[in-house]
Amino acid sequence: KSLLNQSSEIKKAIAEKGQNSLISKTNAKRKELELKISSLSKKLTTVSDEKITPIELYRFMGELSSEIKRIVVLPKYDYTDTIEKITTKIDELESKITDNNAFKEYTLSLLNGKIKEIFTRMPLKGFEDATPIFNKAKKTLDLINKNQVEKMIDIGSASNYMYVHVAYFLALHELVRDRNVPWVPRFLVIDQPSTPYFSTAGKKTDDFASLDAALNEINSFVEKMRSHGGFQIILLEHIEESYWLDREMTNFTLVDNELRGNYGLIHFK
């Protein structure tokens, strides 16, 4: 290469090295910071030109004070007493529920006892020693007989079935009257309790003792209820009037005519 070309390359290298030197970079950074300082100085000058008078300052402080007073700071509330009262109320209600359940069980035991007492006077054939248990869920009467549960539908004869119905409803109404329950009416309708004691041909059988037991129980029940304000049993029957007259069932009254005027199912003496 010629000396002229070599000289040009040397100058170019020196120029490029100067641009990348520490001094060059420092100068560039200084110019950048000077521009930022100049910009901030202008903003500071603008802010400094805004003058706030003491009156404006006091007015602002007053408004701020008023706003602070409007802020209601609720004290930390202690819920201990409230929780204790609610817990006590819950305990009382649970106690009442427990007491009510116990009372229900007691009432059922009384009902079962009254039914069993009636069965001593008109025993079920084949289940003379059985203990009646009212099935609250199914609304039926089961029998505990020789450590076995006999369902109402399996107790056998029509006579037994009629006895169960009579015993249950008489016991139930006696319990209601003992408790003086006002919303249960004081009457009962029984349809032909003598049916089991007639043959399919309509002829009477010789099992008058079983029919007598049922009718005597009905007669005695009406007499017992006199001390509870009275009770009416409407007995739909086709047996002859002489049947209960001969047996001196004094609470039976025949209603055999058309129901007109003072003549009707409800008998007044």
Secondary structure as GFF3:
##gff-version 3
##sequence-region A 1 269
A	DSSP	alpha_helix	3	19	.	.	.	ID=ss1
A	DSSP	alpha_helix	22	48	.	.	.	ID=ss2
A	DSSP	alpha_helix	54	70	.	.	.	ID=ss3
A	DSSP	alpha_helix	80	121	.	.	.	ID=ss4
A	DSSP	beta_strand	131	135	.	.	.	ID=ss5
A	DSSP	beta_strand	140	145	.	.	.	ID=ss6
A	DSSP	beta_strand	148	150	.	.	.	ID=ss7
A	DSSP	three_ten_helix	152	154	.	.	.	ID=ss8
A	DSSP	alpha_helix	158	179	.	.	.	ID=ss9
A	DSSP	beta_strand	187	191	.	.	.	ID=ss10
A	DSSP	three_ten_helix	195	197	.	.	.	ID=ss11
A	DSSP	alpha_helix	208	224	.	.	.	ID=ss12
A	DSSP	three_ten_helix	225	228	.	.	.	ID=ss13
A	DSSP	beta_strand	232	236	.	.	.	ID=ss14
A	DSSP	alpha_helix	241	246	.	.	.	ID=ss15
###
